[in-house]
Amino acid sequence: MSNTITFLSDFGLSGGNVAACELVMARLAPSARILHLDHQIAPGDVRAGARVLTHLAPLGPVAVHLAVVDPGVGSGRLALALHTKRGDFLVGPNNGLLLPAAQELGGVSAAWSLDAERVRRQAELGDSPFGSRTFDGRDLFSPAAALLTGELPGSLLGEPVALEELLSTEGDRVEWVDGRLATEVVEIDRFGNVALAAPFPELEERGLLETGNLEVRTAGGLGDCHTARRVRSFHELLGGELGVLSDSWGSVALVMNAEPADKLLGVEEGSVLTLDRGARRPPPLPEDEEVHRNQSFPEEWE
């Protein structure tokens, strides 16, 4: 089995929660390499955590993927270890966080409900401080992830779980009505680029980009209207111009050149935008040509 553990959570980088989990894993699997994917997921945002895990897990080697975004900690929700057809394990709560990534890794081949007592026994951990009801990241998931880097079968950590018991997240909104697309803002990055839930190829397949422009309406079609020009990268846009492109994950993104598109649109994560085919317009001139065209000259120069 791989000696790589990836780690994603909503713990943030202060307060020591991430360090506590890493120390437990280092204690139990000292040769393992721990790669931190993201600990800045918004608190309890399972959909965002699932999205990041789904994007990142397939990029690396076969690994144990520890993911903890767990608003149901201490409840009756199951704690899972999933084995994928690619060979990876995913460890975390049964709240939809793990299944989308598992599907990207070839699908689930086996699943177990982690038993805290079995995990502590296999890890040779005492009850204190590992008996907490509020910190499964440290006390259950991290030990299980460390144990799974070895040859230990998942069956020693818990009971089998039927695949139909595995929960997935609620899908992001992508809805077509009368040729228009209503879709959700799923991410705004630090540059103000606005990522939408819709895959970019759908815009092409349904003809929304045939004019080269999109009409973008905010507030689910009831707010302001903006025109976005289809581009391949940011540098093709003029100052203040809105563009639409395929982002690095193949999703629709609304962007500007060195300016925050989210501020122009007045949106946040969870906002719904309506996209429609825009009017056909000639591409804009470079700024220097535009100035030259509009410049007036004395009569004697003409």
Steps between C-alpha positions, in 0.01 A plus 500: 500500500611858441679684777344831391219661701317805366314714751209740445286667767309809607718539811686813390868548568482635855408329825703184455230266364687426178825449692331263746380278216836508326685410820276198557561382143875558533503300824322201342650516151837677537609423143183637342510819295214733594382742230269780610238572235291773663405596855318820410171341395218711645382349830256216433496553122489136396431579133808723473715238671371229267569719198861569599565136589352385168723740308823420683499133603534360144803721427732320739614145563287229655460618858294507815283811478394637840216752474328657800218747444263367758213711633341176626787402732362327809176404325395164360660560160736223391877538493634345181797339339446451127723297270498606136561301185815707435635379834450812713334514840278791602438562870243740643133548589208357304348836410575523128858618540672183374282342234551745210878463529470123529305496175779697330747240630324218318209443736466330838607137521439458876381709793518466878345686791790587730465382859681733742588223746642275226704787355646593839581135571675450167689826551584409860358828622363545848164656577641841590509739321363279220149450633358842411154529339589832338831436320466197275762654272768431760350207688353283222569614146871581536588168669298311240674683213841422648416132548379469141841607362622155602373159409216510753170403334209736547294213638701515825385858561124458464203325349421490125262765370271448201579738215142629497556637852774736380379858481584747227472877507205684353588597145597856414230681305525463122156552348404563137170679433396616150860500380625702796729367768444571871811394690656549838819682601706223661827682563649847502877486516735757653520683164122544478451247219150352515475122443157362412362150546434445129759315291633722222435247218126526568505866392653396169273198450186709555610791281525766768842607372430509126499883494817521706318681780290404799229700665546459876217595734542508875248406770382196306404708200330784689800726555753694295606387153865479388661388176786250523725439199631150437877485546765237562699689764497818705744700286250510210273730703517878507482696822152482652383232254329182622598169344382139505741208472559139595685496832773254597237243607290529183224708659351831385681796652427874478820700519665836445858601425668584833165609647250316721205375296302426816494870590373597155225237516419550868493125571615263770522122530150356468371784280311390188575651160303463178698463177356557154632544147624855450483722195765454233753784523839563338794433729621812683798689364818514705503810716755689290300442177182612674666825606631555146156440344328748730765769484406823313752682282530860380348560155837568341616149598216333307 
